[in-house]
Amino acid sequence: MNEAPPIIVGAGPAGSAAAILLLSNGIAPILYERQATPGDALCGGFLSWRTLERLQALGLAPGEASGHRVDRLRITAGTREWSGSLPAAAMGLSRRRLDSLLLDRARALGAEVRHAAVRHEEGAFRADDGRALRADSIFLATGKHDMRGLARRPRAAAGQNPFLGLRTRFAPPATMAAELAGTIEMHLFAGGYAGIVLQEDGSANLCLALRKRRLAEAGGDPLRLFDQLAGQPGPLGLRMAALPEQPRVDAIGQVPYGWYAGRGAPGLFRLGDQAGVIPSLAGEGIGIALASAELAVQHWLAVQHWLARGAGGAERFQKAMAARLRPRLALAQAITAAGVSARGGPWLARLAAIPGLSRGVAGWLRID
């Protein structure tokens, strides 16, 4: 048993899940989080059926989340459209709601939460007051934001024409809300794609992933891009035309879709997007966060050999997590590359209409 408690950096889904699992096994970690209250992170908003199962295992019943039930998937490319049922019920839920529920669950189990930023400096992890943190194990759950001073994900991982993320949330017109009820939509267009799903409060969560070059064609202005998309024929044009005149837009750049941590470092457990980044088209980002927390804690608790317990399990965990992620990321990358090409999007919409194909692909993209 380690004398120093493990430290978790980041109280998003991955960090809170790791805290819950450690506490459930009698281990009291210290959880560091910069924000005093959970924010509404850009990434997320959709929970797959596999993710809902993991949340229930963490003590959160689906009814407690009060999210928007999602049973169907609609894929569009230009004027072409396909719709079909998901393998099982999923959910639209804001990150603010999800993160709050998980953090409250961790606190209820006795998690110690300290509101401070953490950086890596002079070979040690330090809080923003400069004090070194005494810990043999660090669970890094900082999402797509790399920790200051720690080895960063290589910029080359994002590619020469990297993906950017844009998100806006708005109150949909009544007719649009009725069409979105129980459905998640995926709209493919040249240079990117847009996903739309209702949240627990009835708002529509619109997330776009697009190549940097595509935004540059709109002068680097998200609102001009929205106007361009609103002028296109087909369902996407109708959805974009329903946006308010001056929507608030959140953005994130240089998203390294397809990257994963192939190697680990002693005592450092990379969770969630720090373990691997799946294209948002797959709808499994939160699933990876929870799955990585589960696997990391399993390795931390391993007792087959004293070297495998606690900090010694980090490198084994990272290899095991990479093995789970590799085929899913490769498939999601291939689908995304095809979907954002001018010709590939319509062909994907055609393929989606093949009976059972979309359900099979959707199931394969889930993280075991």
C-alpha positions, 0 to 999 in steps of 0.5 A: 500500500502506498503511503502517499495517496494517489493524486488525480488532476482534473475533475471531468468525467475521467478524473471523477470516475477514477476517484469514485473507483478508488474510493469504492476500493478503500483508497482516498485520492486527492482530486485537483481541479482548477474550476470551483464549479464544473463548466460546460466543456465543449467536448461531449453532450452525447452518451452512448449506451455503453457509456450509460452502463458505465455510469450506472456501475459508478452509481449513477442511474440513467434516470438520475441524469434526466438527460434526453433519450436518444434512440435513432441516428440520422446521417445527411450529406447534401440532400441525401439522408438516412435514418435508423435506430441505434443498437440501444438507447443513448442520451443527450446530456450537457457536460456541466450536468454530467461533470456535476453528477460525477463530482458530487458522487465522488464527494459523497464517497469522501473525495478530497477536492482541492481547487488549484492548477497543477503543473510539472516543474523541476521533475515534480508536480506542483500546485499553483502555490509552488508546493510539490505534491507528494504522490507516487501515482498521478492520474492525469485527466486534463482532457484535451488540455496538456499540463504545463511542463509535462511532455505534450502530445506532438503537434504532428499528431493533429496533421498538416490540416488539423481539425478544429472544434466549434460548439454552440447551444441554442433554443431550437424552433418547435418544429426542429425540436420535434424533429430532433426528439429521440434522434442524434443527427450527423451532417457531413459536408466538404471539410467537416461534419456537424452533430446535433442532439438535444440536451436535458434542458431542451436546448440543441447542442451543435458541435462541428469538427472541421479542417482548419483549411475549411474555416480559413475559407470562411476568413477564419470567422465561425459565424461566416462559416455558419452562414455559408453552411446555412446557404447549402441545400439539404437538411444541414442548411435548414439546421444552420439557418435556424441558429440565432443571429449572434450565437455564442461559439466555443472553439478548440484548435489543433484536435489530435484525432487518432492520437493515443499514448502508446507508452506510459511513464512510471506512476503516470496514468493518462486518462480520457483524451490524455490516453487517446482522442477519438473523432467526435463523429464516433460519439465515444469520447466520454466512453473513453474517459470512463473506460480509461479510468476503470482500466487505470484503477484496475492496474493500480490495484493489481496485486499479482506482483508488488511491482504491479501495484500502485505506481508500477501499474502505469506503464502496463495500463497505458499499453493495455489502453492503447491496445483497446483504442488502436482499432477503434481510432483507426476505424473512426479515422477512416470514416471521418476522412471519408466523411469530410471529403467532397465525394466521400460524404454522399457515399457514406450516406449511401452505405449507411442505408445498407441494413445492419451496417450502421448499427454494426459500425456503431457497436464496434466503435464502443470501447469495451 
